[in-house]
Amino acid sequence: MERVNDSKFVEVESGIALHVTDCGVGKPIVLIHGWPLSDEIFKYQYQDLTERGYRVVGITLRGFGNSSKAGKIHDFDTLARDIHHVFIALSLEHSILLGFSFGGVVAVKFLTSYNNNSRVSKLVLLSSNVPLTVRKDDYPYGMFREQFDQIIAQIRKNRTEITDLYGPLFRLYKGFLSSSIRNWINGISAEASETALINIIASLRDIDLRPILYKIGVPTAIFHGLNDNVIPIEIAQEAHLGIRHSTLILFEEGGHWLFLKEREKFTVELLKFVNGVHNEEDRI
């Protein structure tokens, strides 16, 4: 088979095109990034997974990276519909779908709304916000609603103050990742539109996926860092309890960025799941 190595744009509606990286050949692994990033965040996974014989497709959501900035709708229903159009355009079948951070919410919305049991065969939630990020009376995990409102207000006031992901928002400490990785991540985040930044935070504040977790009918792996100080481990445990046929795979050192900090282990564990090695037990 001829090797695919392509950066392209897929039109998902009139005037809106998503940037897509499509590389390698073989079983497709589809990657959805987190806030406020783009598919460029998976550059190491493109290398690691294509070398092992997989086709890897990274999708940049509208409002982020090189995707269209036009339009003001960045809710999860719209983003899920965009993913649906990309799957159709690229003829993706029997794929492994991976969502990182808020990308996990997009993945779940797409899967529960559009999957016809052939487009996606397995789901990976990587350091994700599923099922709920904001605290409620019956859910004492994550951030307070007021913290989301403060982030939105800060972006409107001066978005440059949240550009550095080593700042208070992601609470990374010096030396956790190299300065070159830090600068690279900050450069990606700077490409996002202000509208997309605000709308996604507002949507995360308001969405609760607990009522639809039962609709996830494919085997699911939940990758999460024990020391994730952005999305606490309890949220991953709640997802594990709510999703049938799910496996919780824990990482000790990777924090929120385990696919960068524990890159080798991440690749090994991902391919174990892809190839059906994991069972429905917690792994460390």
Legacy VTK file of the C-alpha trace (Angstrom):
# vtk DataFile Version 3.0
C-alpha trace
ASCII
DATASET POLYDATA
POINTS 284 float
0.000 0.000 0.000
1.174 3.512 -0.768
2.135 5.477 2.308
-0.179 8.368 3.203
1.528 11.449 4.575
-0.716 14.409 4.129
-1.728 17.670 5.735
-5.109 18.601 4.349
-8.327 20.493 4.988
-11.781 18.935 5.179
-14.787 21.181 4.650
-17.435 20.383 7.254
-19.869 23.137 6.287
-19.844 26.117 3.954
-16.887 28.308 4.915
-15.651 25.993 7.687
-12.716 23.650 7.018
-10.818 21.598 9.568
-7.096 20.983 9.364
-6.313 17.263 9.338
-3.018 15.417 9.521
-3.372 12.011 7.847
-0.252 9.851 7.872
0.723 6.208 7.606
-1.255 3.182 6.463
-3.080 0.462 8.340
-5.771 0.444 10.991
-6.789 4.059 11.670
-6.203 5.747 15.014
-8.046 9.083 15.127
-6.829 11.760 17.564
-8.786 14.741 18.923
-6.805 17.398 20.789
-7.527 19.296 23.999
-8.088 22.968 24.873
-6.532 25.286 23.656
-4.428 23.177 21.280
-4.514 21.624 17.797
-3.663 18.323 16.166
-0.011 19.421 16.164
0.153 18.339 19.818
0.253 14.737 18.557
3.402 15.115 16.447
5.245 12.437 18.444
2.311 10.048 18.145
2.310 10.462 14.359
5.877 9.221 14.403
5.496 6.483 17.019
2.307 4.962 15.613
3.000 5.162 11.879
6.341 3.424 12.472
4.371 0.563 14.015
2.075 0.174 11.035
-0.944 2.352 11.774
-2.713 5.110 9.924
-2.940 8.127 12.252
-5.433 10.925 11.687
-5.261 14.071 13.818
-8.183 16.495 13.610
-7.992 20.158 14.587
-11.371 21.405 15.764
-12.924 24.583 14.416
-11.531 27.715 16.024
-8.183 26.117 16.856
-4.812 25.767 15.127
-5.044 26.026 11.346
-8.739 25.195 11.165
-11.255 27.851 10.194
-11.810 30.614 12.714
-15.020 31.809 11.050
-18.309 31.222 12.807
-19.225 31.553 16.455
-20.618 28.092 17.214
-18.190 25.949 19.178
-20.548 23.796 21.267
-20.054 20.064 21.589
-22.934 19.097 19.326
-21.381 21.135 16.512
-17.892 19.766 17.140
-19.228 16.197 17.147
-20.978 16.821 13.844
-17.718 18.166 12.424
-15.955 14.935 13.422
-18.727 12.978 11.704
-18.084 14.860 8.455
-14.348 14.154 8.676
-14.976 10.432 9.177
-17.152 10.388 6.074
-14.743 12.471 3.982
-11.763 10.251 4.851
-13.728 6.967 4.668
-12.668 6.035 8.187
-13.940 2.645 9.316
-13.255 0.449 12.372
-11.124 3.195 13.891
-9.635 3.670 17.325
-10.915 7.078 18.484
-8.827 8.958 21.060
-9.849 12.189 22.770
-7.373 14.143 24.883
-8.710 16.370 27.673
-11.813 18.184 26.357
-11.319 16.191 23.155
-12.632 13.252 25.149
-15.954 15.045 25.525
-16.059 15.637 21.768
-15.258 11.965 21.171
-18.075 10.795 23.469
-20.582 13.189 21.890
-19.607 11.980 18.408
-19.646 8.321 19.386
-23.042 8.447 21.065
-24.589 10.541 18.281
-23.147 9.178 15.036
-21.385 5.844 15.425
-23.024 3.116 13.365
-20.885 0.328 14.850
-18.481 0.442 11.936
-16.774 3.834 12.091
-15.375 3.430 15.631
-14.432 0.078 17.139
-12.700 1.305 20.320
-12.530 4.516 22.362
-9.629 6.003 24.338
-10.188 8.793 26.850
-6.828 10.426 27.552
-6.649 12.736 30.592
-10.215 13.656 29.741
-13.026 15.711 31.252
-15.515 12.864 30.862
-18.048 12.697 32.407
-18.168 16.062 34.199
-15.657 18.764 35.100
-17.642 21.043 37.402
-18.611 20.226 40.975
-22.231 19.605 41.922
-24.048 18.494 45.041
-23.815 14.862 43.901
-20.376 15.209 42.278
-17.582 16.620 44.488
-14.817 16.493 41.858
-13.186 18.983 39.533
-13.483 22.749 39.483
-16.106 25.041 40.913
-18.427 26.777 38.471
-17.038 30.131 39.571
-13.548 29.078 38.455
-14.806 28.550 34.903
-16.401 31.985 34.990
-13.105 33.493 36.162
-11.218 31.884 33.266
-13.742 33.277 30.778
-13.472 36.745 32.312
-9.672 36.580 32.168
-9.658 35.588 28.498
-11.938 38.505 27.678
-9.746 40.871 29.666
-6.346 39.726 28.387
-5.955 36.316 26.787
-2.152 36.579 26.782
-2.196 36.000 30.533
-3.484 32.451 29.988
-1.188 31.702 27.048
1.572 30.179 29.168
0.380 26.695 30.064
2.920 26.651 32.897
0.861 29.336 34.556
-1.951 28.934 37.081
-4.378 27.272 34.656
-2.355 24.091 34.030
-0.212 24.404 37.153
2.895 22.778 35.748
6.059 23.125 37.755
9.434 24.065 36.336
11.285 21.061 35.003
8.189 18.873 34.517
8.616 19.205 30.755
11.529 20.794 28.929
11.520 24.490 28.082
11.421 23.620 24.378
8.260 21.542 24.897
6.795 24.367 26.963
7.443 26.912 24.204
6.055 24.554 21.582
2.810 24.010 23.519
2.426 27.726 24.149
2.910 28.410 20.444
0.134 26.000 19.552
-2.240 27.517 22.100
-1.635 31.016 20.758
-3.256 30.005 17.442
-6.712 29.456 18.964
-9.409 32.063 18.451
-10.708 33.924 21.472
-14.270 32.913 20.600
-13.351 29.224 20.586
-11.466 29.538 23.873
-14.432 31.120 25.625
-17.154 28.958 24.100
-15.394 25.701 24.934
-14.805 26.701 28.559
-18.471 27.690 28.837
-19.551 24.397 27.264
-17.322 22.400 29.630
-18.831 24.292 32.548
-22.361 23.360 31.480
-22.101 19.818 30.080
-22.809 16.647 32.074
-22.231 13.387 30.201
-23.300 11.065 32.985
-26.774 10.460 31.498
-25.362 9.226 28.170
-22.381 7.129 29.257
-24.517 3.995 28.924
-24.696 4.636 25.170
-20.975 3.935 24.772
-21.033 0.398 23.444
-17.444 -0.056 22.318
-14.474 -1.169 24.457
-13.059 1.901 26.166
-9.641 2.608 27.704
-9.329 5.463 30.187
-5.724 6.698 30.441
-5.132 9.013 33.373
-2.280 10.324 35.483
-2.389 9.751 39.222
-0.762 13.174 39.593
-2.986 15.002 37.077
-3.608 18.352 38.782
-5.829 19.646 35.984
-8.404 16.835 35.864
-8.261 14.825 39.106
-8.133 11.045 39.035
-11.591 10.834 40.612
-13.102 12.066 37.338
-11.456 9.203 35.450
-12.728 6.778 38.083
-16.262 8.102 37.602
-15.940 7.547 33.855
-14.718 4.013 34.516
-17.747 3.295 36.712
-20.161 4.728 34.158
-18.836 3.154 30.938
-19.426 -0.526 30.311
-16.468 -2.544 29.076
-14.004 0.125 30.207
-10.443 -0.273 31.427
-8.714 2.289 33.644
-5.000 2.534 32.880
-3.082 4.656 35.368
0.179 6.557 34.922
2.332 7.570 37.876
4.383 10.502 36.565
2.749 11.953 33.469
0.293 14.381 35.032
-2.067 15.868 32.480
0.548 15.390 29.743
1.250 11.696 30.141
1.506 11.127 26.363
4.472 13.532 26.394
5.972 12.879 29.832
5.538 9.080 29.677
5.624 8.768 25.913
7.017 5.236 25.709
4.619 3.765 28.253
1.717 5.563 26.599
2.547 4.034 23.217
2.936 0.554 24.690
-0.320 0.717 26.643
-2.230 2.217 23.723
-1.160 -0.552 21.370
-1.960 -3.191 23.977
-5.487 -1.830 24.047
-5.691 -1.564 20.265
-4.647 -5.197 19.989
-6.987 -6.437 22.711
-4.450 -7.197 25.459
-6.076 -5.252 28.325
-8.844 -6.704 30.439
-11.397 -4.831 32.513
-9.152 -4.241 35.487
-7.233 -1.204 36.697
-3.606 -1.165 35.609
-0.615 0.768 36.966
LINES 1 285
284 0 1 2 3 4 5 6 7 8 9 10 11 12 13 14 15 16 17 18 19 20 21 22 23 24 25 26 27 28 29 30 31 32 33 34 35 36 37 38 39 40 41 42 43 44 45 46 47 48 49 50 51 52 53 54 55 56 57 58 59 60 61 62 63 64 65 66 67 68 69 70 71 72 73 74 75 76 77 78 79 80 81 82 83 84 85 86 87 88 89 90 91 92 93 94 95 96 97 98 99 100 101 102 103 104 105 106 107 108 109 110 111 112 113 114 115 116 117 118 119 120 121 122 123 124 125 126 127 128 129 130 131 132 133 134 135 136 137 138 139 140 141 142 143 144 145 146 147 148 149 150 151 152 153 154 155 156 157 158 159 160 161 162 163 164 165 166 167 168 169 170 171 172 173 174 175 176 177 178 179 180 181 182 183 184 185 186 187 188 189 190 191 192 193 194 195 196 197 198 199 200 201 202 203 204 205 206 207 208 209 210 211 212 213 214 215 216 217 218 219 220 221 222 223 224 225 226 227 228 229 230 231 232 233 234 235 236 237 238 239 240 241 242 243 244 245 246 247 248 249 250 251 252 253 254 255 256 257 258 259 260 261 262 263 264 265 266 267 268 269 270 271 272 273 274 275 276 277 278 279 280 281 282 283
